[in-house]
Amino acid sequence: MSRRALRRLRGEQRGQEPIGPSALQFDLRDDDDAEEEGPKRELGVRRPGGAGKEGVRVNNRFELINIDDLEDDPVVNGERSGCALTDTAARGNKGRARRGNTESKTDGDVAGTAPPEQSNASGKLRKKKKKQKNKKSSTGEASENVLEDIDRILERIEDSTGLNRPGPAPLSSRKHILYVEHRHLNPDTELKRYFGARAVLGEQRPRQRQRVYPKCTWLTTPKSTWPRYSKPGLSMRLLESRKGLSFFAFEHSEEYQQAQHKFLVAVESMELNNIVVLLQTSPYHVDSLLQLSDACRFQEDQEMARDLVERALYSMECAFHPLFSLTSGACRLDYRRPENRSFYLALYKQMSFLEKRGCPRTALEYCKLILSLEPDEDPLCMLLLIDHLALRARNYEYLIRLFQEWEAHRNLSQLPNFAFSVPLAYFLLSQQTDLPEHERSSAREKASLLIQQALTMFPGVLLPLLESCSVRPDITVSSHSFFGPNAEISQPPALSQLVNLYLGRSHFLWKEPATMSWLEENVRAVLQTVDAGDPAVEACENRRKVLYQRAPRNIHRHVILSEIKEAVAALPPDVTTQSVMGFDPLPPSDTIYSYVRPERLSPVSHGNTIALFFRSLLPNYTVEGERPEEGVAGGLNRNQGLNRLMLAVRDMMANFHLNDLEAPHEDDADGEGEWD
């Protein structure tokens, strides 16, 4: 039976106890325990906090505010270690000192009886805590052993099958040279550093939950103005894993293949509206978005062009394999597969937009991402651009580190852009005042040594560089045979192409007065070396004649994508005479096709010369009986007046055949006889 029921049987009720001086004091024990003890209550009764807990005397109601903190403090040798207890005790002592010696005597009696019980209880608590610690340590060791066993089993399975998960790299090699940081893929991060968060995000409204997107992406941010996303049939699969690298490939479903065939037909028609019609039915077809982006860029609609590229990147990122990582640097995409090229080109176009927008740090991160997808082949030749972006982003340490780590196996010093950008990075690093004096002097010496080697290896760069910077060279330099006009004319065509590419892109980095004075000092030092007959000068000349006979195909592809006029003008004729498609510039000769485009069988190709003639003039012209391409403008939505005209012309020449034509009369002196 409960205590309340016992009280009711006895006829006792709360609030009927006689009011005495002890009624003004508050006990922190439970109500039932307090009522059970009844007349045993004394002035300043302590709270029995259980075994090993000392009671707390409360004489002021407001001391109950922080009483929860008292219960959490540990008890050591019968005394609380918390500072809250001392505070409340000090407050209580002030009140008790005023009431006389009677309270102090009772306090002494209570305190004198408490220590033996509390010491025994504290000893029991210590034993319990030790047991709990031993149990926790034993369970922790057992769990660690189980985890180690699981790791060993997984390692054995991976070693036997040869499959490795392309997860994050170990801590020792996580910050490798091509490591990509997610936060630097967002241009807002860089813009906030330049202009502040309020200036960047001030006009942006919070996202409204109007559209539901399937996943969070790193490359782009979905916009509410985009069409509702539905899987377009684009996916990615893991081909194989070997030597710590994972090889992936994009795949096209049958529905996506049909859209790809329609896109190729629309490109052949050379009609932009056909691509627009295709995007109405397939709003996330990647190649159509990239091709339409180029058309908008040519029409000076940069905002729409950038939006279309971002939509293409979003479509491809939603198709990523769960194991595909942008930052690990261990995932590969073979450029020989046409399905993978769209991702390369979309990243390159996005990088170009970011550079023009004034976000070189974000563009550098995209450049590293493209290079990490296939660093050995480097299909878009990002090594010709990464130094420029590093200098623009003022990330000099990264450029120096890249040169130091890759020079041994990639010969980066043989590229004019690295030969001149690395000493410039050293020089700009020596200009920073926050570095120690010995580091600045060391960087200055290294910069002077490397720039002299670059001028000796590529003497044809100096005069065009000074001309691009609007600087008139000294007469002793311009008239010298080593740096004169003959140096630019005598260099091989492939080298001239690389030099024009570098100067057209990075010449403005040399316009600073301090940089020009430093360059002038080293030019004079090189002239002294040449006049002294140093054998290194002749060795560099022989190396130029051997190494730069013909540029590889990836350099030509990079020049076409860069759209730098000086470099494009230096392309060889066998490249300029080819038809270059914006969605696939200069495809590799060893392309790996996963599916083949079906042949188009048209009645036009079966000897109807007149129809072929009109088809060449008007791509939208369709012969009667020929099935038009679905989704292509002109087959379904052609002009009715033009159609009537073509039908009339075809009826007029229905009985006209080439066999009815006769040769001109022989008696015509000029050979221009009349047709019968």
Sequence and secondary structure as in RCSB ss.txt:
>XXXX:A:sequence
MSRRALRRLRGEQRGQEPIGPSALQFDLRDDDDAEEEGPKRELGVRRPGGAGKEGVRVNNRFELINIDDLEDDPV
VNGERSGCALTDTAARGNKGRARRGNTESKTDGDVAGTAPPEQSNASGKLRKKKKKQKNKKSSTGEASENVLEDI
DRILERIEDSTGLNRPGPAPLSSRKHILYVEHRHLNPDTELKRYFGARAVLGEQRPRQRQRVYPKCTWLTTPKST
WPRYSKPGLSMRLLESRKGLSFFAFEHSEEYQQAQHKFLVAVESMELNNIVVLLQTSPYHVDSLLQLSDACRFQE
DQEMARDLVERALYSMECAFHPLFSLTSGACRLDYRRPENRSFYLALYKQMSFLEKRGCPRTALEYCKLILSLEP
DEDPLCMLLLIDHLALRARNYEYLIRLFQEWEAHRNLSQLPNFAFSVPLAYFLLSQQTDLPEHERSSAREKASLL
IQQALTMFPGVLLPLLESCSVRPDITVSSHSFFGPNAEISQPPALSQLVNLYLGRSHFLWKEPATMSWLEENVRA
VLQTVDAGDPAVEACENRRKVLYQRAPRNIHRHVILSEIKEAVAALPPDVTTQSVMGFDPLPPSDTIYSYVRPER
LSPVSHGNTIALFFRSLLPNYTVEGERPEEGVAGGLNRNQGLNRLMLAVRDMMANFHLNDLEAPHEDDADGEGEW
D
>XXXX:A:secstr
  HHHHHHHHT  TT S   GGGGS   S HHHHHHHGGG  TT     STT        GGGGTTHHHHHHS E
ETTEE  HHHHHHHHHHHHHHHHS HHHHHHHHHHHHHHHHHHHHHHHHHHHHHHHHHHHHHHHHHHHHHHHHHH
HHHHHHHHHHH         GGGTT TT   GGGGSHHHHHHHHH HHHHHSS     TTS  SS  SS    TT
S      SEEEEEEEEETTEEEEEEEE HHHHHHHHHHHHHHHTT HHHHHHHHHH TT HHHHHHHHHHHHHTT
 HHHHHHHHHHHHHHHHTT  TT  SSSS EEE TTSHHHHHHHHHHHHHHHHHHHHT HHHHHHHHHHHHHHST
TT TT GGGTHHHHHHHTT HHHHHHHHHHHHHHH GGGSHHHHHHHHHHHHHHHT TTS HHHHHHHHHHHHHH
HHHHHHH GGGHHHHHHHTT    HHHHTSTTTSHHHHHSS HHHHHHHHHHHHHHGGGG SHHHHHHHHHHHHH
HHHHHHTT HHHHHHHHHHHHH SS  HHHHHHHHHHT HHHHHTS HHHHTS  BTTBSS  TT   SS     
  GGGSS HHHHHHHHH TT   TT    TT TTTSS  HHHHHHHHHHHHHTTT  GGG     TT TTS    
 
